């Protein structure tokens, strides 16, 4: 089911399937900021990445010497969420482990996704609670896609040089190197994503603004305290760009595949909670 939240400035729509944001507009305009999905390029809008971000080596990991299989970005994006709060300008969804999820992720959990409107911003919050008797290991991340037009670019806030991780043909990290930004800007071209996503591990990157050729701000994504960031689109001049704050990252090429040793993994004690949030301003 698709739900709408609204205030005097903006309105958003979120599906209960995947708790996925699929529309964001100003109330006095009809311009759609969220990519509407097109199988020619990419059929999703803004999936939730949980309990992993990126790809695992051989799509598998080990926990307590047992091997588990888990596909790229995890399973939350393909699950029906329960609505636990539904107000005019706020909605909260929840996903719990079930019999099927325990087959490939052996942890009891609660995952809450909140969407709150604040003037012309949408605040998206993630809360994870460990309901297992043992330590729980997970990653979580955002994957919102925004409509773009020719000449659009990304502006980083006071970032001239940063480091970019590179992914191999299997989606695994194999190197990183410096990336220089021209006046803190990243311009799109057909070769930018030929090696998959641009992945950063830089706490100095706290916000990114999608701007038009007239240098007007279209979308500003703010994400304090997220250790990783992905920038992605299809390498075929697809008319969208994904700005993805992450707590987690793809496996390294030389990983031992033990989940507790995974780069960027988050751990929670029994009944401990994890919380993070980011915002989209239009």
PyMOL commands that set and color helices and strands:
alter all, ss='L'
color gray80, all
select helices_A, chain A and resi 57-59+76-78+101-104+259-261
alter helices_A, ss='H'
color red, helices_A
select strands_A, chain A and resi 2-6+10-15+20-26+49-51+60-63+66-69+82-86+90-96+109-118+121-130+136-141+144-147+153-156+161-167+173-180+185-187+198-200+207-211+217-222+228-232+240-247+266-268+273-281
alter strands_A, ss='S'
color yellow, strands_A
deselect
rebuild
show_as cartoon
